[in-house]
Amino acid sequence: MKLRTLNAIVLILATVFLLAGCGGGGSGTTAKSNVKVINAIPDLGSTLETQINGLIAGTSSAYLADGAFFSIEPADVDLAIKETGAVEDFDILANVFNSNASYIVAGMGIRNFGTEFEKRPRIGLFEVNRAEPNGSKARVFVLNALVGPTEFPSPDIDFQDGDIPRFPFNDIEFSKAKVLTLDTGTYTYEARANDSELVYASSSLTFQSGKVYFVVVGGVVNGTGTSAPTIRVFELPVVD
């Protein structure tokens, strides 16, 4: 058997072993790497497929749908996203998935970006701490996936609870996320243009004690329908 053929077989077997732990459990298992995929591409028009080392991982994701975590063996991986069933990848990212760690894989940008290459669909990868917060606290991650209108850049945002905010998430760049531990309760949060009173979207959000949340500010500035600016909250199952 030629060396090249042998190496190919070894790679395929290693990838199959890596994905053997993938499942539909709500929280995954902390002995492995746990992954949740969020499709934040508003004009995709179909579902988002995630691949690890060339094999489909998890289930395809509709726009801002709440899918379960799945588990993989910790390893160096090539992560890719694409439209379900398509040949060409939107984006590829090499990364190390660690044991006892949880990750959000977010597809962001827009499919129909024209000549604005900076708005192309891309992978955002975020390690999230899902340990139960202490006391009467909630841990909240906020991702800025809001795409700018045609011929304008995607904005930095402030995500804040009113004009005199108690728990503001300031100056979040596009495709980046910030995290705070805050008091539990109900807040009216606004996604604003950075250092401005311009409000893109607002929502009444309730954060409960001992829970972890991942908030996506998505859509397109001045968009309508499914592309309208929006705030979507995902409760993440806590782990020991």
Sequence and secondary structure as in RCSB ss.txt:
>XXXX:A:sequence
MKLRTLNAIVLILATVFLLAGCGGGGSGTTAKSNVKVINAIPDLGSTLETQINGLIAGTSSAYLADGAFFSIEPA
DVDLAIKETGAVEDFDILANVFNSNASYIVAGMGIRNFGTEFEKRPRIGLFEVNRAEPNGSKARVFVLNALVGPT
EFPSPDIDFQDGDIPRFPFNDIEFSKAKVLTLDTGTYTYEARANDSELVYASSSLTFQSGKVYFVVVGGVVNGTG
TSAPTIRVFELPVVD
>XXXX:A:secstr
  HHHHHHHHHHHHHHHHHTT    SS  TTSEEEEEEE  TT  S EEEEETTEE S  B BT     EEE SE
EEEEEEEETT SS SEEEEEEE TTEEEEEEEES S  TT GGGS EEEEEEE  B  SSSEEEEEEEE  B  T
TS    EEEESSSS SS EEEE TT EEEEEEE EEEEEEEEETTS  EEEEEEEEE TT EEEEEEESBTT  G
GGS EEEEEEE  B 
